[in-house]
C-alpha cells in the first residue's frame, strides 16, 4: 500500500470518516472523525503500522492495541476493513468500512 485513501466505517453505535496515508514501508498516518451516540470525537491524529501479504490481505495497528484486517481490492485502489480487537461478548463492537484511493 502506498498513497492516500479516503475512509469511512460504521459499526455498533459508531460511524467514522477520515483520511489515511500509507508510506509503502509499513507506516501509516491519518486523521479520523468519529461519532458515537451523543458524542463527536475528533479530529484524531492516527499513527500506526501495517503489513501486506502476497494474498493482498493487510493487517494494521493504529496504536494502543487497535488491530484491523483488510482485503485490498481493485489493484490497490481500495480496501475493505474490519476491526479484530479482542473483547468479551458483552463489550464487543463490530466495525467495518472501506478506504478508497484519493
SERO-4910 file (N, C-alpha, C, O; in steps of 0.05 Angstrom, whole numbers):
BEGIN
 pado doro    nc1    nc2    nc3   cac1   cac2   cac3    cc1    cc2    cc3    oc1    oc2    oc3
  Unk    A     17    -23      0      0      0      0     18     25      0     38     26     14
  Unk    A      9     43    -16     24     69    -17      4     90    -27     -9     86    -47
  Unk    A      3    112    -13    -14    134    -21    -35    141      0    -36    129     21
  Unk    A    -53    159     -8    -74    169      9   -101    157      2   -107    153    -21
  Unk    A   -117    151     23   -143    138     19   -163    153     36   -159    157     60
  Unk    A   -186    160     24   -209    168     40   -221    144     53   -219    122     42
  Unk    A   -234    147     76   -242    125     92   -269    130    105   -274    153    114
  Unk    A   -285    110    107   -310    111    123   -314     84    136   -307     63    125
  Unk    A   -326     84    159   -332     59    174   -357     63    190   -363     85    199
  Unk    A   -371     40    194   -395     40    211   -393     16    229   -379     -3    223
  Unk    A   -409     16    250   -409     -7    268   -430     -4    289   -449     12    286
  Unk    A   -428    -19    310   -447    -19    332   -445      8    347   -426     12    362
  Unk    A   -464     26    342   -463     52    355   -439     69    348   -428     82    365
  Unk    A   -431     68    322   -406     80    314   -407     87    284   -417     72    268
  Unk    A   -396    111    277   -392    118    250   -366    135    249   -361    151    267
  Unk    A   -351    133    227   -326    148    225   -320    154    196   -327    139    178
  Unk    A   -307    177    192   -296    184    166   -268    196    171   -262    205    192
  Unk    A   -251    194    150   -224    205    153   -208    200    128   -218    194    107
  Unk    A   -182    204    132   -162    201    111   -138    187    123   -129    194    144
  Unk    A   -128    167    108   -104    153    116    -83    154     94    -90    153     71
  Unk    A    -58    156    102    -36    155     83    -17    132     90     -9    129    113
  Unk    A    -11    115     71      6     92     74     33     99     60     33    108     37
  Unk    A     55     94     74     81    103     63     95     83     45    117     88     35
  Unk    A     84     59     41     96     39     25    118     23     39    130      5     28
  Unk    A    123     30     65    144     18     80    134      7    107    151      0    124
  Unk    A    108      6    111     97     -5    136     88     16    156     80      8    178
  Unk    A     89     41    149     79     62    167     54     75    156     51     78    132
  Unk    A     36     82    174     12     96    165      6    119    184     13    119    207
  Unk    A     -8    139    173    -17    162    189    -43    171    178    -50    165    156
  Unk    A    -58    186    195    -83    196    185    -98    214    205    -88    219    227
  Unk    A   -121    222    196   -139    238    212   -166    225    211   -176    218    190
  Unk    A   -179    222    235   -204    208    237   -224    225    253   -217    236    274
  Unk    A   -249    225    243   -271    238    257   -291    216    264   -299    201    246
  Unk    A   -299    215    289   -316    193    298   -342    204    311   -341    225    324
  Unk    A   -364    190    307   -389    197    321   -399    172    334   -403    151    321
  Unk    A   -404    174    360   -418    153    375   -442    166    388   -443    191    389
  Unk    A   -462    151    397   -486    164    407   -480    186    427   -468    181    448
  Unk    A   -489    210    421   -486    233    439   -459    247    438   -456    266    453
  Unk    A   -440    237    423   -413    249    424   -400    250    396   -400    230    381
  Unk    A   -388    273    390   -370    275    367   -342    274    378   -335    287    398
  Unk    A   -324    258    365   -297    255    373   -279    262    349   -283    252    327
  Unk    A   -260    280    354   -240    285    332   -239    315    326   -254    331    336
  Unk    A   -219    320    310   -203    301    295   -183    286    313   -171    298    331
  Unk    A   -180    261    307   -160    244    320   -137    240    301   -141    232    278
  Unk    A   -113    246    310    -89    240    294    -81    211    298    -77    203    321
  Unk    A    -79    196    277    -73    168    278    -45    162    267    -37    174    247
  Unk    A    -30    146    281     -4    136    271     -2    107    278    -10     98    300
  Unk    A      8     91    260     10     63    265     27     48    244     43     61    230
  Unk    A     24     22    244     39      5    226     20    -13    210     -2    -18    218
  Unk    A     31    -23    188     15    -42    172     34    -61    157     57    -55    154
  Unk    A     23    -84    149     38   -102    132     18   -115    112     -6   -118    118
  Unk    A     28   -121     88     11   -133     67     23   -159     59     47   -161     53
  Unk    A      7   -180     58     15   -206     50     13   -209     19      0   -193      7
  Unk    A     25   -230      8     23   -235    -21     -5   -240    -31    -11   -238    -55
  Unk    A    -24   -246    -12    -52   -251    -20    -68   -225    -18    -93   -226    -19
  Unk    A    -55   -202    -15    -68   -176    -13    -85   -173     12   -104   -157     13
  Unk    A    -78   -188     33    -91   -184     59    -72   -166     76    -48   -172     79
  Unk    A    -83   -144     86    -67   -125    102    -76   -127    131    -99   -129    137
  Unk    A    -56   -126    149    -61   -123    177    -50    -97    186    -29    -88    176
  Unk    A    -63    -83    205    -52    -58    215    -59    -55    244    -76    -69    255
  Unk    A    -45    -37    256    -50    -29    284    -46      1    286    -25     12    279
  Unk    A    -67     14    295    -66     43    297    -55     52    324    -58     75    332
  Unk    A    -42     34    338    -30     40    364    -50     33    386    -74     34    382
  Unk    A    -39     27    409    -56     21    432    -72     -5    430    -93     -8    442
  Unk    A    -62    -24    414    -76    -49    411   -102    -48    396   -122    -60    405
  Unk    A   -103    -33    374   -127    -29    358   -123    -41    331   -120    -26    311
  Unk    A   -122    -68    329   -115    -81    303   -139    -84    284   -162    -84    293
  Unk    A   -133    -85    259   -152    -89    238   -142   -108    217   -117   -113    215
  Unk    A   -160   -120    202   -153   -137    178   -168   -124    155   -191   -117    157
  Unk    A   -154   -122    132   -165   -111    108   -160   -129     84   -139   -143     83
  Unk    A   -178   -128     65   -173   -140     39   -169   -118     18   -187   -101     15
  Unk    A   -146   -117      6   -140    -97    -14   -154   -105    -40   -152   -128    -49
  Unk    A   -168    -86    -53   -183    -92    -77   -176    -72   -100   -164    -52    -95
  Unk    A   -185    -80   -123   -183    -63   -147   -155    -53   -152   -150    -29   -156
  Unk    A   -136    -72   -151   -108    -67   -156    -97    -44   -138    -82    -27   -147
  Unk    A   -104    -44   -113    -94    -25    -94   -109      1    -93   -101     20    -78
  Unk    A   -131      4   -108   -146     29   -108   -165     31    -84   -178     51    -79
  Unk    A   -168      9    -69   -186      9    -46   -181    -14    -27   -165    -32    -34
  Unk    A   -194    -14     -5   -192    -36     14   -218    -37     31   -231    -17     36
  Unk    A   -225    -61     40   -246    -66     59   -234    -73     85   -215    -89     86
  Unk    A   -243    -61    107   -230    -64    133   -250    -72    155   -273    -65    154
  Unk    A   -240    -88    174   -256    -94    198   -238    -94    222   -214   -101    220
  Unk    A   -250    -87    245   -234    -89    270   -232   -117    280   -251   -133    276
  Unk    A   -211   -123    293   -207   -150    305   -197   -148    334   -183   -165    344
  Unk    A   -205   -126    347   -197   -121    375   -210   -143    392   -234   -149    390
  Unk    A   -194   -155    409   -204   -176    428   -220   -163    450   -212   -143    462
  Unk    A   -244   -174    455   -261   -164    477   -280   -186    485   -283   -207    471
  Unk    A   -294   -182    507   -315   -201    515   -340   -197    498   -343   -176    485
  Unk    A   -357   -216    496   -381   -214    480   -398   -190    489   -410   -177    472
  Unk    A   -399   -185    515   -415   -162    525   -404   -135    517   -419   -116    514
  Unk    A   -378   -134    513   -365   -108    505   -359   -106    476   -351    -85    466
  Unk    A   -364   -127    461   -355   -128    433   -370   -107    415   -394   -104    418
  Unk    A   -355    -95    398   -367    -78    377   -357    -88    350   -334    -96    347
  Unk    A   -375    -89    331   -369    -98    304   -367    -74    286   -388    -61    281
  Unk    A   -344    -69    276   -340    -45    259   -327    -54    232   -310    -72    232
  Unk    A   -337    -43    211   -325    -48    185   -327    -23    167   -343     -5    173
  Unk    A   -311    -22    147   -311      1    130   -296     -3    104   -291    -26     96
  Unk    A   -290     19     91   -278     19     64   -260     43     61   -266     65     71
  Unk    A   -237     39     48   -219     60     40   -217     61     10   -217     41     -3
  Unk    A   -217     86     -1   -214     89    -30   -191    109    -36   -188    129    -23
  Unk    A   -176    101    -56   -152    117    -63   -161    145    -72   -181    148    -86
  Unk    A   -147    165    -62   -153    193    -70   -139    201    -95   -142    223   -104
***
